[in-house]
Amino acid sequence: MNRTVWLKPDNSQIVQVIDQRYLPHEVIIRDLATWQDVEVAIKDMIVRGAPLIGATAAYGVYLACLEAQKSEQPEKILELAFARLRESRPTAVNLFWALDRMKATLSEVTDLPTKTTLALNTAHAIVEEDVEVCRLIGVHGLPIVQAISERKKGEVVNILTHCNAGRLGCIEWGTATSPIYQAHKLGIPVHVWVDETRPRNQGASLTAWELSQAGIPHTVIVDNAGGHLMQHGFVDMVIVGTDRTTRTGDVANKIGTYLKALAAKDNNIPFYVALPSTTLDWTIRDGLTEIPIEERSQNEVKYIMGKAQDGSMQTVLLTPENSPASNYGFDVTPARLITGLVTERGVCEASEKGLLGLFPEKKL
């Protein structure tokens, strides 16, 4: 299973995804037959990760076009689908980028069958572009790992990451994991410290599963262990993904990323953010005040799901039943704490000047 979203082999009107809520214990494939199924998949984190959310939403538009062909009010169907898909997750900018691209493309034609074909082809294109972009992120990030390996005279390069910015959150290579995969393929010895990433444990369940599948040495750690490991010289670099990055280099990523950046800064450890340009929000400058931070259900904090000794999947309560919980999904890491941004066009400093050096077409 090389990709994370695809059309069902025997029915091109159904989109299939891995239900990431059940990993690593069960690999469950979900059929998404309607745009409402796609909306639920994004909202409930059946799929997650900014690039995958965008690609899945694009296929959701295709499914909406199929429904519109059977409706007496096709434009209302499409309008509702676009609106609801936009509301499914607030932070990941790829969602809005993909939907805006789909809407602009579909506006070029009026015939519904042609619109449907165009929607499918554009969704396919978004997927293929993401695969290549993530591969190139690895190409540009690889020299960072190679330089550390050379400095350590071939000893293991210890890399710490947070949440899941791997192929499960993208289509194939992933963002933060792409340099790691490419280093491993070249025979550079790497070891990854995998933050568990509470409350949904995307590191412990998803990143660790990915790395296991690839045969890459790794160790799962509690979220608060990173600072200790850095203080004692057990971390050579940190690399994370991002759900939205401002034109000035501020980064919104899974909650807890900011604390890792602070610890890295205090211990003179390079802290990199890997991102496709689709996660750059060129319309905002101040991440702390302008990036909407998703607040999710308190039940994600209060309960945890796992595999019981009898092999069944069970959900258990962690907290006192009546204790309220707060669940901010993301935090913002200021550009000043970031060593560099790794994009499909190269590595740059986390600043407007640095980003415009790679993306000059975005100059105001």
C-alpha positions, -999 to +999 in steps of 0.1 A: +000+000+000+021+029-013-004+057-012-029+071+013-058+081-010-069+064-042-099+054-063-114+020-056-100-003-083-133-018-094-154+015-089-140+048-099-169+066-082-156+056-048-126+071-031-106+049-006-085+059+023-068+043+053-087+049+085-058+063+105-077+062+138-071+024+140-034+024+132-010+007+141-032-021+153-056-025+124-053-014+087-089-005+078-098+008+044-128+032+042-149+038+012-159+074+006-188+074-017-201+109-012-187+143-005-204+141+029-183+110+036-152+131+027-163+158+051-167+133+079-133+117+071-116+151+074-135+162+105-131+129+124-095+125+114-100+093+095-075+112+073-052+139+087-021+158+077-023+190+057-014+176+022-036+146+025-066+167+038-062+189+007-060+159-017-090+141-001-110+173-002-103+176-040-117+141-045-147+152-024-154+179-050-153+152-077-179+132-057-200+163-054-199+166-091-212+131-095-241+139-071-248+171-089-253+152-122-283+135-106-298+166-091-323+191-104-302+218-086-266+209-094-252+243-085-267+242-051-251+208-045-217+221-055-220+253-035-230+234-004-202+208-008-175+235-012-188+254+019-190+223+041-156+210+030-141+243+038-155+242+073-142+206+080-109+217+095-098+253+102-060+253+105-045+233+076-042+258+047-038+230+021-076+224+024-084+259+013-057+259-014-071+226-029-107+237-028-099+271-043-080+254-071-109+230-077-134+259-078-113+280-102-108+250-125-145+240-125-156+276-132-141+273-167-169+249-178-207+246-174-214+212-188-217+188-158-202+157-173-172+178-184-171+194-150-170+160-134-141+147-156-122+180-150-127+176-112-113+140-113-084+150-134-075+179-112-078+158-080-054+133-096-030+162-106-030+175-070-020+140-058+008+135-083+021+170-076+022+164-039+042+132-044+068+150-064+069+180-040+075+157-010+102+139-029+120+172-036+116+182+000+137+151+008+162+159-019+168+194-004+167+181+032+190+152+027+223+173+027+214+185+062+214+149+074+245+141+054+264+170+069+256+158+104+266+123+095+299+135+081+306+156+112+299+126+134+322+104+112+294+080+102+279+076+136+241+074+139+223+107+133+196+111+159+166+130+146+136+141+167+102+147+151+068+156+164+033+144+154+032+127+120+045+145+089+051+113+071+035+096+041+004+090+061-002+127+064+007+132+027+005+108-002+039+090-003+071+105+010+058+128+037+074+161+045+095+158+076+102+122+070+112+126+033+149+135+041+149+106+067+137+081+041+161+093+015+190+092+040+181+057+050+180+046+014+215+058+009+227+038+039+232+068+062+226+054+098+197+073+113+176+069+144+144+088+150+130+099+184+093+097+179+072+120+201+040+102+211+021+135+204-008+135+228-037+136+228-043+116+196-008+100+196-001+105+159+036+099+166+032+068+187+006+052+164+014+066+129+050+078+127+062+047+146+042+024+123+055+041+092+091+039+103+086+002+113+073-005+078+104+012+063+128-006+087+141+027+101+154+025+137+133+046+161+122+050+197+088+063+209+092+089+237+067+108+258+062+143+246+080+159+275+112+138+271+126+158+242+142+185+263+160+160+285+173+142+254+186+174+239+203+185+272+222+152+272+233+152+236+210+125+223+194+147+196+214+160+165+185+178+148+148+183+150+125+183+119+087+188+119+060+195+095+035+224+094-002+229+087+002+266+079+032+289+076+030+327+073+049+347+047+073+358+075+081+322+085+059+316+116+048+280+117+016+264+130+020+228+138+007+201+161+004+213+197+038+209+215+059+219+185+067+253+201+081+237+232+104+215+212+116+246+193+124+263+226+143+233+239+162+231+206+172+268+208+184+265+243+206+235+234+219+249+201+202+221+182+191+229+146+153+230+143+139+226+107+104+227+094+096+208+062+068+221+041+053+220+006+046+255-007+009+247-006+011+251+032+024+287+029-002+313+036+010+344+018-019+365+030-008+366+067+023+379+085+018+373+122+012+336+131+003+343+167-026+366+159-037+355+124-036+317+123-068+302+136-061+275+162-085+246+161-100+236+195-111+200+194-133+178+216-122+174+252-129+137+249-096+134+229-078+144+260-100+125+285-101+092+267-076+070+249-081+041+224-058+012+223-055-026+218-064-046+249-047-078+260-075-098+245-068-082+211-099-060+210-098-022+204-110-004+236-115+032+247-108+040+283-112+071+305-080+086+317-092+115+339-118+120+366-151+117+348-162+153+358-129+170+351-131+194+321-102+192+296-088+218+271-077+206+237-059+231+214-049+212+183-020+234+173+005+260+185+026+286+167+064+285+166+078+320+158+103+323+129+131+333+153+132+298+167+135+280+133+169+272+118+155+268+083+125+259+061+129+229+038+107+233+007+104+217-027+126+246-041+153+244-015+161+254+021+158+290+033+158+310+065+124+314+082+117+349+071+099+368+044+132+375+027+142+339+029+109+327+015+108+353-013+143+341-023+127+308-032+093+321-043+100+355-059+066+354-077+050+361-043+066+396-039+039+422-032 
